[in-house]
């Protein structure tokens, strides 16, 4: 039971679903480390790990020889539960306490007064 509790804690901290962890474990058992290798855009020849609508369109064209509009792909992804996300880029040197202090103290003085 303690091992199961540890696993649950890891899953919660990682913010992934239990099903995902179970699927990854089955993949690991069946295929080993190679099975868990990323299937992101870099695996298909793009230089980074960002999926864009145009990359998805290109991949669909390569794999199933169909053409969709970018808005059609966006709608299809949305229907299947995917949402638009932009990764947060934070400087390594970023000091959260100083940023919070600046937002609370300096920003109100900088902002223009609101019209009534």
FENLIN-V583395 format. One line per field, one symbol per residue. phi: phi as a letter, one per 30 degrees, with the letter a starting at -180 (. if undefined). psi: psi as a letter, one per 20 degrees, with the letter a starting at -180 (. if undefined). burial: # if it has 9 or more other ideal C-beta (glycine too) atoms within 8 Angstrom, else .. A space follows every 10 residues. Layout:
phi: ???
psi: ???
burial: ???
This chain:
phi: .edddedddd ddddhbdded dddddddddd cieddceecd eddcjddbcc dcdddddddd dddbhbcbdd dddddddddc jdbdbcddcb dddecedddd ddddcdeedd dddddc
psi: ghhhgggggg gghilrqhgg ggghgggghh iahhhjqpka hhijiqiakp prhhgggggg gggjlqpqqh hggggggghj jqqpqpqpop qhipohghgg gghhggghhh qqqqq.
burial: ......##.. #......... #..#..##.. ....#..... ##........ ....###.## #......#.# ..##.###.. .......... ........#. .#....#... ......
